[in-house]
Amino acid sequence: MEQIAIAMVVLGLLLLVFSGLWFLVTAFRESIWWGLACLFLPFVQLFFLIVHWPVAKKPFFFQLLGLALIILAAIVSPQIIHR
C-alpha cells in the first residue's frame, strides 16, 4: 500500500509541475505581459484564470487533479509524511 501512495504522490507532483508550466505557456500565449505577471506577481494567476477561463480551465483542472492525488495519498498512507 505504501508503494501505491508514493506513486500517487510522484504522479501528483508531476501533474502539478506539468500543469503549472502549461498554465504559464497559456498566459504567455495571450500576451507577454500576462505571462510575466503570472510568473512574478502573486494572485495574478487567479485573475488570469477568471478572465481567460476558456483557455485556462484545462491546466487548472489538471492542477486540481495533481493536488487531489497528493491529498488522497496522504489520507491513504499518512505514515509517509512522517518519515
Number of C-alpha atoms within 10 A of each C-alpha: 9 13 10 12 21 16 15 20 22 16 17 24 17 14 20 21 15 15 21 16 13 18 25 20 16 18 24 17 13 14 12 12 12 17 20 14 18 20 14 10 9 10 10 16 20 12 12 20 17 12 11 14 12 9 16 20 14 14 22 19 12 20 23 16 17 24 18 15 21 22 17 16 23 17 11 14 16 14 10 14 8 5 5
